[in-house]
Amino acid sequence: MRILFTICGRAGSKGIRNKNIKLFVGKPLPYYTLSAIDLYLEKHGENECDIVVNSDSQELLSMMSSNGIRPVELIERNRELGGDTISKIDVMHNCLDIMQSRKKYEYDTVVDLDITSPLRRIIDIENLIETHIRTGADVTTSVVVARRNPYFNQLKRTEKGFRKVCASNFTARQQAPDIYDMNASLYAYCPEYLRSGRQVLDGYVEVIEMYDTGILDLDHENDLELMEVIAEYLFKHKDEFREIYENC
């Protein structure tokens, strides 16, 4: 199987300034993503894989080109793909087109690892790829069990006060349907789906459940501070998280 791993990051950030090149527990944040890919590839030499970094940040491209973990391909992002309203799936489509042109071969799967979700395990990548191939899904993504449920304890404003988001007569949360949060960590795509022009959840979607670290993404400075506290605990007590940190 031939896999294209993508690492995509824009220059700047409105929530956390230059978050894609910040240090996280003393190491560059994007190195955690590359470290996870590297350890996966060490265990799965049966797959042919390329890693590409796509960014309009010269600092990020320079940081990744000089990393001591594993060589990567670089794509300097076109200006039209750098705006706030551009979907990441469009950037991944661009990665696929450019890499196929460079390498002169087709990919079976495109796997994206988000820079701003550094707390993942090798087994998560394994589960993602296995589930994606086994089910034949258009998209496979990572989730955690939602801490709130729209059938039970989430509310919306109406013309006359507040009501449940989804009308129901459930008297216990356990009676409500299972609800999951996308945790913006891992995505696997069929190349044909990336070329279709549809968005992430428009096709046949499967999911894998990940360890819930309590914070979904790095959007604000306090997210970074809190996630570092959680990370330090996981690196100390959980081998599967520590190995990625030590490999950075």
PECOR-V777029 format. One record per pair of residues at least 24 apart in sequence whose C-alpha atoms are under 10 Angstrom apart, sorted by the first residue. I is the first residue (numbers start at 1). J is the second residue. If there is no record, write none. Layout:
i = <I & I>
j = <J & J>
This chain:
i = <1 & 1 & 1 & 1 & 1 & 1 & 1 & 1 & 2 & 2 & 2 & 2 & 2 & 2 & 2 & 2 & 2 & 2 & 2 & 3 & 3 & 3 & 3 & 3 & 3 & 3 & 3 & 3 & 3 & 3 & 3 & 3 & 4 & 4 & 4 & 4 & 4 & 4 & 4 & 4 & 4 & 4 & 4 & 4 & 4 & 4 & 4 & 4 & 4 & 4 & 4 & 4 & 5 & 5 & 5 & 5 & 5 & 5 & 5 & 5 & 5 & 5 & 5 & 5 & 5 & 5 & 5 & 5 & 5 & 5 & 6 & 6 & 6 & 6 & 6 & 6 & 6 & 6 & 6 & 6 & 6 & 6 & 6 & 6 & 6 & 6 & 6 & 6 & 6 & 6 & 7 & 7 & 7 & 7 & 7 & 7 & 7 & 7 & 7 & 7 & 7 & 7 & 7 & 7 & 7 & 7 & 7 & 8 & 8 & 8 & 8 & 8 & 8 & 8 & 8 & 8 & 8 & 8 & 8 & 8 & 8 & 8 & 8 & 9 & 9 & 9 & 9 & 9 & 9 & 9 & 9 & 9 & 9 & 9 & 9 & 9 & 9 & 10 & 10 & 10 & 10 & 10 & 10 & 10 & 10 & 10 & 10 & 10 & 10 & 11 & 11 & 11 & 11 & 11 & 11 & 11 & 12 & 12 & 13 & 13 & 13 & 14 & 14 & 14 & 15 & 15 & 15 & 15 & 15 & 15 & 16 & 16 & 16 & 16 & 16 & 16 & 16 & 17 & 17 & 17 & 18 & 18 & 18 & 19 & 19 & 19 & 19 & 19 & 19 & 19 & 20 & 20 & 20 & 20 & 20 & 20 & 20 & 20 & 21 & 21 & 21 & 21 & 21 & 21 & 21 & 21 & 22 & 22 & 23 & 24 & 24 & 24 & 24 & 24 & 24 & 24 & 24 & 25 & 25 & 25 & 25 & 25 & 25 & 25 & 25 & 25 & 26 & 26 & 27 & 27 & 27 & 28 & 28 & 28 & 28 & 28 & 29 & 29 & 29 & 29 & 29 & 30 & 30 & 30 & 30 & 30 & 30 & 30 & 30 & 30 & 30 & 30 & 31 & 31 & 31 & 31 & 31 & 31 & 31 & 31 & 31 & 31 & 31 & 31 & 32 & 32 & 32 & 32 & 32 & 32 & 32 & 32 & 32 & 32 & 32 & 32 & 33 & 33 & 33 & 33 & 33 & 33 & 33 & 33 & 33 & 33 & 33 & 33 & 33 & 34 & 34 & 34 & 34 & 34 & 34 & 34 & 34 & 34 & 34 & 34 & 34 & 35 & 35 & 35 & 35 & 35 & 35 & 35 & 35 & 35 & 35 & 35 & 36 & 36 & 36 & 36 & 36 & 36 & 36 & 36 & 36 & 36 & 36 & 36 & 36 & 36 & 36 & 37 & 37 & 37 & 37 & 37 & 37 & 37 & 37 & 38 & 38 & 38 & 38 & 38 & 38 & 38 & 39 & 39 & 39 & 39 & 39 & 39 & 40 & 40 & 40 & 40 & 40 & 40 & 41 & 43 & 43 & 44 & 48 & 48 & 49 & 49 & 49 & 50 & 50 & 50 & 50 & 51 & 51 & 51 & 52 & 52 & 52 & 52 & 52 & 52 & 53 & 53 & 54 & 54 & 54 & 54 & 54 & 55 & 55 & 55 & 56 & 56 & 57 & 67 & 68 & 68 & 69 & 69 & 73 & 73 & 74 & 75 & 87 & 87 & 88 & 88 & 88 & 89 & 89 & 89 & 89 & 89 & 89 & 89 & 89 & 90 & 90 & 90 & 90 & 90 & 91 & 92 & 92 & 92 & 92 & 93 & 93 & 93 & 93 & 93 & 93 & 93 & 93 & 94 & 94 & 96 & 96 & 96 & 97 & 97 & 97 & 106 & 107 & 107 & 108 & 108 & 108 & 108 & 108 & 109 & 109 & 109 & 109 & 109 & 109 & 109 & 110 & 110 & 110 & 110 & 110 & 110 & 110 & 111 & 111 & 111 & 111 & 111 & 111 & 111 & 111 & 112 & 112 & 112 & 112 & 112 & 112 & 112 & 113 & 113 & 113 & 113 & 113 & 114 & 114 & 114 & 114 & 114 & 114 & 115 & 115 & 115 & 115 & 115 & 116 & 116 & 116 & 116 & 116 & 116 & 116 & 117 & 117 & 117 & 117 & 117 & 117 & 117 & 117 & 117 & 117 & 118 & 118 & 118 & 118 & 118 & 118 & 118 & 118 & 119 & 119 & 119 & 119 & 119 & 119 & 119 & 119 & 119 & 119 & 119 & 119 & 119 & 119 & 119 & 119 & 119 & 119 & 120 & 120 & 120 & 120 & 120 & 120 & 120 & 120 & 120 & 121 & 121 & 121 & 121 & 121 & 121 & 121 & 121 & 122 & 122 & 122 & 122 & 123 & 123 & 124 & 124 & 124 & 124 & 124 & 124 & 125 & 125 & 125 & 125 & 125 & 125 & 127 & 127 & 127 & 127 & 128 & 128 & 128 & 128 & 128 & 128 & 128 & 128 & 129 & 129 & 129 & 129 & 129 & 130 & 131 & 131 & 131 & 131 & 132 & 132 & 132 & 132 & 132 & 132 & 132 & 132 & 133 & 133 & 133 & 135 & 135 & 135 & 136 & 136 & 136 & 136 & 136 & 137 & 137 & 137 & 137 & 137 & 137 & 137 & 137 & 137 & 138 & 138 & 138 & 138 & 138 & 138 & 138 & 138 & 138 & 138 & 138 & 138 & 138 & 138 & 139 & 139 & 139 & 139 & 139 & 139 & 139 & 139 & 139 & 139 & 139 & 139 & 139 & 139 & 139 & 139 & 140 & 140 & 140 & 140 & 140 & 140 & 140 & 140 & 140 & 140 & 140 & 140 & 141 & 141 & 141 & 141 & 141 & 141 & 141 & 141 & 141 & 141 & 141 & 141 & 141 & 141 & 141 & 142 & 142 & 142 & 142 & 142 & 142 & 142 & 142 & 142 & 142 & 142 & 142 & 142 & 142 & 142 & 143 & 143 & 143 & 143 & 143 & 143 & 143 & 143 & 143 & 143 & 143 & 143 & 143 & 143 & 143 & 143 & 144 & 144 & 144 & 144 & 144 & 144 & 144 & 144 & 144 & 144 & 144 & 144 & 144 & 144 & 145 & 145 & 145 & 145 & 145 & 145 & 145 & 145 & 145 & 145 & 146 & 146 & 146 & 146 & 146 & 146 & 146 & 147 & 147 & 147 & 147 & 148 & 148 & 148 & 148 & 149 & 149 & 149 & 149 & 149 & 149 & 149 & 150 & 150 & 150 & 151 & 151 & 151 & 151 & 151 & 152 & 152 & 180 & 180 & 181 & 181 & 182 & 182 & 182 & 182 & 182 & 183 & 183 & 183 & 183 & 183 & 183 & 183 & 183 & 184 & 184 & 184 & 185 & 185 & 185 & 186>
j = <46 & 47 & 48 & 49 & 107 & 108 & 109 & 133 & 46 & 47 & 48 & 49 & 50 & 105 & 106 & 107 & 108 & 109 & 110 & 47 & 48 & 49 & 50 & 51 & 106 & 107 & 108 & 109 & 110 & 111 & 129 & 188 & 48 & 49 & 50 & 51 & 52 & 92 & 95 & 96 & 99 & 100 & 106 & 107 & 108 & 109 & 110 & 111 & 112 & 188 & 189 & 191 & 34 & 37 & 49 & 50 & 51 & 52 & 53 & 72 & 92 & 95 & 96 & 109 & 110 & 111 & 112 & 113 & 187 & 188 & 33 & 34 & 37 & 50 & 51 & 52 & 53 & 54 & 72 & 73 & 91 & 92 & 95 & 96 & 110 & 111 & 112 & 113 & 114 & 187 & 33 & 34 & 51 & 52 & 53 & 54 & 55 & 64 & 72 & 74 & 92 & 95 & 111 & 112 & 113 & 114 & 115 & 52 & 53 & 54 & 55 & 56 & 60 & 75 & 77 & 88 & 91 & 92 & 95 & 112 & 113 & 114 & 115 & 53 & 54 & 55 & 56 & 57 & 60 & 61 & 77 & 82 & 88 & 91 & 114 & 115 & 116 & 54 & 55 & 56 & 57 & 58 & 60 & 77 & 81 & 82 & 83 & 84 & 88 & 55 & 56 & 57 & 58 & 59 & 60 & 82 & 56 & 57 & 84 & 219 & 220 & 84 & 219 & 220 & 218 & 219 & 220 & 221 & 222 & 223 & 218 & 219 & 220 & 221 & 222 & 223 & 224 & 219 & 220 & 221 & 57 & 59 & 60 & 115 & 116 & 218 & 219 & 220 & 221 & 224 & 55 & 57 & 59 & 60 & 114 & 115 & 116 & 218 & 57 & 59 & 60 & 61 & 63 & 64 & 115 & 116 & 60 & 224 & 224 & 118 & 224 & 225 & 227 & 228 & 231 & 232 & 245 & 224 & 225 & 227 & 228 & 229 & 231 & 232 & 235 & 245 & 228 & 245 & 245 & 246 & 248 & 60 & 63 & 64 & 67 & 248 & 115 & 116 & 117 & 118 & 248 & 60 & 63 & 64 & 67 & 113 & 114 & 115 & 116 & 117 & 118 & 248 & 63 & 64 & 67 & 68 & 69 & 70 & 115 & 118 & 244 & 245 & 247 & 248 & 113 & 115 & 116 & 117 & 118 & 119 & 120 & 244 & 245 & 246 & 247 & 248 & 112 & 113 & 114 & 115 & 116 & 117 & 118 & 119 & 120 & 185 & 244 & 245 & 248 & 64 & 67 & 69 & 70 & 71 & 72 & 113 & 115 & 118 & 244 & 247 & 248 & 68 & 69 & 70 & 118 & 122 & 243 & 244 & 245 & 246 & 247 & 248 & 113 & 118 & 119 & 120 & 121 & 122 & 123 & 124 & 125 & 241 & 243 & 244 & 245 & 247 & 248 & 69 & 70 & 111 & 113 & 121 & 122 & 125 & 244 & 69 & 70 & 71 & 122 & 244 & 247 & 248 & 69 & 121 & 122 & 243 & 244 & 247 & 121 & 122 & 123 & 124 & 125 & 126 & 122 & 122 & 126 & 126 & 107 & 108 & 107 & 109 & 110 & 99 & 103 & 107 & 110 & 99 & 111 & 112 & 92 & 95 & 96 & 98 & 99 & 112 & 77 & 95 & 78 & 91 & 92 & 94 & 95 & 81 & 82 & 91 & 81 & 82 & 82 & 248 & 247 & 248 & 247 & 248 & 99 & 102 & 99 & 99 & 199 & 200 & 112 & 199 & 200 & 189 & 193 & 194 & 195 & 197 & 198 & 199 & 200 & 194 & 195 & 197 & 198 & 199 & 194 & 189 & 191 & 194 & 195 & 189 & 191 & 192 & 193 & 194 & 195 & 196 & 197 & 194 & 195 & 191 & 194 & 195 & 191 & 194 & 195 & 191 & 190 & 191 & 133 & 189 & 190 & 191 & 192 & 133 & 139 & 188 & 189 & 190 & 191 & 192 & 139 & 187 & 188 & 189 & 190 & 191 & 194 & 139 & 140 & 141 & 186 & 187 & 188 & 189 & 190 & 141 & 184 & 185 & 186 & 187 & 188 & 189 & 184 & 185 & 186 & 187 & 188 & 183 & 184 & 185 & 186 & 187 & 217 & 184 & 185 & 186 & 217 & 218 & 184 & 185 & 216 & 217 & 218 & 219 & 224 & 183 & 184 & 185 & 186 & 213 & 215 & 216 & 217 & 218 & 227 & 185 & 217 & 218 & 227 & 231 & 241 & 244 & 245 & 185 & 210 & 211 & 212 & 213 & 215 & 216 & 227 & 228 & 230 & 231 & 234 & 235 & 240 & 241 & 242 & 244 & 245 & 185 & 186 & 210 & 211 & 212 & 213 & 240 & 241 & 244 & 210 & 211 & 239 & 240 & 241 & 242 & 243 & 244 & 240 & 241 & 243 & 244 & 210 & 240 & 185 & 186 & 208 & 209 & 210 & 211 & 185 & 186 & 187 & 188 & 208 & 210 & 207 & 208 & 209 & 210 & 186 & 187 & 188 & 206 & 207 & 208 & 209 & 210 & 186 & 187 & 188 & 189 & 208 & 208 & 188 & 206 & 207 & 208 & 187 & 188 & 189 & 190 & 205 & 206 & 207 & 208 & 188 & 189 & 190 & 204 & 205 & 206 & 189 & 190 & 204 & 205 & 206 & 188 & 189 & 190 & 193 & 203 & 204 & 205 & 206 & 207 & 188 & 189 & 190 & 191 & 192 & 193 & 194 & 200 & 201 & 202 & 203 & 204 & 205 & 206 & 187 & 188 & 189 & 190 & 191 & 193 & 194 & 199 & 200 & 201 & 202 & 203 & 204 & 205 & 206 & 207 & 186 & 187 & 188 & 189 & 190 & 200 & 201 & 204 & 205 & 206 & 207 & 208 & 182 & 183 & 184 & 185 & 186 & 187 & 188 & 189 & 200 & 201 & 205 & 206 & 207 & 208 & 209 & 180 & 181 & 182 & 183 & 184 & 185 & 186 & 187 & 188 & 206 & 207 & 208 & 209 & 210 & 211 & 179 & 180 & 181 & 182 & 183 & 184 & 185 & 186 & 206 & 207 & 208 & 209 & 210 & 211 & 212 & 216 & 179 & 180 & 181 & 182 & 183 & 207 & 208 & 209 & 210 & 211 & 212 & 213 & 214 & 216 & 178 & 179 & 180 & 181 & 182 & 183 & 209 & 210 & 211 & 212 & 178 & 179 & 180 & 181 & 182 & 183 & 212 & 179 & 180 & 181 & 214 & 173 & 179 & 180 & 181 & 173 & 174 & 176 & 177 & 178 & 179 & 180 & 176 & 177 & 179 & 175 & 176 & 177 & 178 & 179 & 176 & 177 & 207 & 209 & 209 & 216 & 207 & 208 & 209 & 210 & 216 & 209 & 210 & 212 & 213 & 214 & 215 & 216 & 217 & 216 & 217 & 218 & 210 & 216 & 217 & 210>
